Amino acid sequence: MTTHHTEDVDGDALGAEPELEAELHSGLLADAARWLRGLLGPGEGVAAAVRRVLDVGSGPGAASCELARAFPRAEVVAVDRSPSQLARARVRAAELGLTGRLTTLPAERPEEFGELGPADLIWTGNVCRHLGDQQAALTSLASALRPGGLLAVCERGLPPRFLPRDIGIGRPGLQARLDAALEDRFADRRARLLGATSVVEDWSRLLAAAGLVPAGTRTFLIDLPAPLGPSARLYLRTRLTRLLAEIGDRLDLADRLTVEQLVDGDACTGILWRPDAFYLTAVTVHTARLCTGRA
């Protein structure tokens, strides 16, 4: 998992969607990596002192590669539960000339996170929400930090918006109903996670409870106005196709038929051709550091 909003789907089942999303989010990830570099301290010396970076829930390695660029002397480790996503991360690194800078490790349980260190910087994108005990996951991640190290937790933000309220087919407000169906499905699946524990998702408080000192929160915006380019349209069609399979049974017949029209590659009302399609989303990153006086 990177910064994407792909809910609780296994990476192996997502196909090309993470790669397409990574392309859309590349600017955001580069901005976030530069911001993290500034949080660690001014000047090139601080960046050079970062020797090891973990990207936990790496997906296809988009954030891993941006972190490797921001910290050119660091070993970057992409960590994910999906072998296919780790393979894609290695391919991406090779294509960007980062072979030798990026390695991969499989892991998915909180108790494994503490065994990944030591690290000067840990980035984790949309991982905690998929684990039953989010506080335990953060505490385990924090245990992998070197003194002075930074943990960056990318969770939630604002879900993608890509359609106007009235799209000329079906009932107005389709996107809001899709979001509601996704939230209901996510809540149902989260309640069935092993060791599921309900917590207030106040990330600064959760990070403090993990023994860290909150260092700042920032939201990064992606705003691609209409008309969209082909790659963004293909991503939206891929996303809508997956959503139809996952939450189609939670939609009424009219909304299901509308989504079917949107994913129809030949229909002028489909997302591949609509002149009103756009892409707007926001990703929030919460950070905290391990006090230098602690081991």
Disulfide bonds with the S-S distance in Angstrom:
none
